[in-house]
Amino acid sequence: MSNLPSNQKVVVVMGPPGSGKGTQANLIAGKLNLYHLDTGKFLEELVHDPKLQNNPEVQKERENFDGGILVSPIFFLKWVTEKINELYKNGEGIIFSGSPRTMLEGFGDEGHKGLMDVLEQDYGRENILIFLLQIPDEESIRRNSSRLICSVCGNAMISALNLNLPQCPVCGGAFRKRTLDKSDVIKVRLEEYRNRTFPVVAELEKRGFVVNRIDGTPMPYKVFENITSIINDIFKK
């Protein structure tokens, strides 16, 4: 993985809801100077964009998104592919948190290029690094049910509700609770992950990609240490 400058790599962080994908992606982005393309946040902002609320396609996808159901892969590919190409042309590397989430998103069909095809075409397979964070279902539910998101910096606080924090300790911004972080919605999201996202991992390995499995239950700094050791080893090759 040395054909491109370190800031023109692609890192993909996968895992179930609440596994720490966003937190680890932010840390890795800082280490490697990558653009964090959080597709969950990207799609949430897209389907709730006031300028698009009269768009029938967006209205339908918003209903699915707010109910914990994944947006349609074609909708996803249309918007995310455009963003990937823009970043590549600007000379930027990318870190994904949570994508690809379905077989069609990852590998496309006869009429659409999948996310992995687009990334390989732009950056080259040798410059793509994949991590899978693993946590039990009960930990996913606990983390998601108790977390708040800073509306300014996007920092996630798992115990913010229990600690009664008035504002984000990182930037002072106001907290918000995502529509996705209700207990009934989290259970739907976990089922979606098992049925639609986890098979992507097996397909990635079948196609020759190395998926680095990481225990996501320790404290974030420890998870980051484990990820960093792998990154350092690979970049030395």
Secondary structure, 3 states (H helix, E strand, C coil): CCCCCHHHCEEEEECCCCCCHHHHHHHHHHHHCCEEECHHHHHHHHHCCHHHCCCHHHHHHHHHHHCCCCCCHHHHHHHHHHHHHHHHHCCCCEEEECCCCCHHHHHEECCEECHHHHHHHHHCHHHEEEEEEECCHHHHHHHHHCCEEECCCCCEECCHHHHCCCCCCCCCCCEECCHHHCHHHHHHHHHHHHHHHHHHHHHHHHCCCCEEEEECCCCHHHHHHHHHHHHHHHHCC
